[in-house]
Structures are given as C-alpha cells and as structure tokens.
Amino acid sequence: STRLPKFAIAPIVQCDPASGKVLLGLGSDHQIEPNDKYRVRYGFSIIGDILITEVGDTLSTGSLRTPAREHQENVPVFPKVGWSAEFVPVDHPD
C-alpha cells in the first residue's frame, strides 16, 4: 500500500480551558478520523485524552477528557499551545 500510516504525534495549536476544546495540527491529510483518541502528558503524568470530534484537511478539533485524580502540585490541569499529544490505538489498554 502507498497510503501513509496514521500520524502518532499531533501538535496542539490552540486550546480553550473554558470549553475543553483542543485544536490539533493534524487532519484528514494525516489519516486523522473522528473518534480517534490522543493522549496529553506532562512528564509522567497524564493530563487527559482528546477525543477527536471534527476533522478538516490539516486540523482537527477534540474535547479534552481528564482522568479522575487529585491535583498534583506543579502539574497543569490543561494542555498548552506547543505541547504534543500522542495517538492512542483503539486496542490500547487504558
């Protein structure tokens, strides 16, 4: 097959903590599809998972879902522009 594989790392290009929306710098040109999941980490801590809801050619939008956990000092509760998110395959254990 000549089709490229789904991109595994997506740059965060815009985020809105008030709405929980995150804009990733990958889209359908990179094999991104609705319901794909991307995980955001800060060091070893998981900030949350982004569930993709809308996909354009080069950008996609998703909602951040954060795990139930106590707030850890010095660990942000929402990602920032310039961070990256990693693709989580469907068969990946959570």
C-alpha positions as CSV (number, residue, x, y, z in Angstrom):
1,S,0.0,0.0,0.0
2,T,1.2,3.5,-0.8
3,R,-1.0,5.1,1.9
4,L,0.9,6.7,4.8
5,P,0.2,5.4,8.3
6,K,-1.8,7.5,10.8
7,F,0.4,10.1,12.4
8,A,1.2,9.3,16.0
9,I,2.2,12.7,17.4
10,A,0.0,15.8,17.0
11,P,1.0,19.3,17.9
12,I,-1.5,21.3,19.9
13,V,-2.1,24.6,18.1
14,Q,-5.0,26.0,20.1
15,C,-6.7,25.2,23.3
16,D,-9.5,26.7,25.4
17,P,-9.7,25.6,29.0
18,A,-13.2,27.2,29.4
19,S,-14.8,24.9,26.8
20,G,-12.4,22.0,27.0
21,K,-11.7,22.2,23.2
22,V,-8.3,21.5,21.8
23,L,-7.2,22.1,18.2
24,L,-4.6,19.7,16.8
25,G,-2.3,20.4,13.9
26,L,-3.2,17.2,12.0
27,G,-6.3,16.4,9.9
28,S,-7.6,14.1,7.3
29,D,-4.5,14.6,5.2
30,H,-2.7,12.8,8.1
31,Q,-5.3,9.9,8.4
32,I,-7.0,11.5,11.4
33,E,-10.6,10.5,11.9
34,P,-13.5,11.4,14.2
35,N,-13.4,9.4,17.4
36,D,-9.6,9.0,17.3
37,K,-8.0,9.5,20.7
38,Y,-4.9,11.4,21.5
39,R,-3.2,11.5,25.0
40,V,-1.6,14.5,26.5
41,R,1.2,14.1,29.1
42,Y,3.2,16.4,31.3
43,G,6.3,14.4,32.3
44,F,5.0,11.1,33.5
45,S,1.5,12.5,34.4
46,I,-1.4,12.1,32.1
47,I,-3.2,15.4,31.7
48,G,-6.1,13.8,29.7
49,D,-7.3,12.3,26.5
50,I,-8.5,14.3,23.5
51,L,-11.4,12.7,21.7
52,I,-11.5,14.0,18.1
53,T,-14.9,15.3,17.1
54,E,-14.3,17.4,13.9
55,V,-11.7,16.8,11.2
56,G,-10.5,19.2,8.5
57,D,-7.8,18.6,5.9
58,T,-4.9,19.8,8.1
59,L,-6.5,20.5,11.6
60,S,-8.8,18.6,13.9
61,T,-10.8,19.6,17.0
62,G,-11.5,17.5,20.0
63,S,-12.7,17.6,23.6
64,L,-10.3,17.0,26.5
65,R,-11.4,14.4,29.0
66,T,-9.3,14.4,32.2
67,P,-8.9,11.4,34.4
68,A,-10.3,11.5,37.9
69,R,-7.4,12.3,40.1
70,E,-6.3,14.6,42.8
71,H,-4.5,17.7,41.6
72,Q,-0.8,17.3,41.7
73,E,1.3,20.4,42.6
74,N,3.3,21.7,39.6
75,V,1.2,19.6,37.1
76,P,-1.0,21.7,34.8
77,V,-4.7,20.7,34.6
78,F,-5.0,21.7,30.9
79,P,-2.5,21.5,28.0
80,K,-0.8,24.5,26.4
81,V,-0.2,25.6,22.8
82,G,3.0,24.0,21.6
83,W,2.6,20.8,23.5
84,S,2.2,17.4,21.7
85,A,-0.4,14.7,22.0
86,E,0.2,11.0,21.2
87,F,-2.2,8.8,19.3
88,V,-3.8,6.0,21.4
89,P,-4.7,3.0,19.3
90,V,-8.3,1.6,19.8
91,D,-6.9,-1.7,21.3
92,H,-4.6,0.2,23.7
93,P,-5.4,-0.7,27.4
94,D,-6.3,2.4,29.4
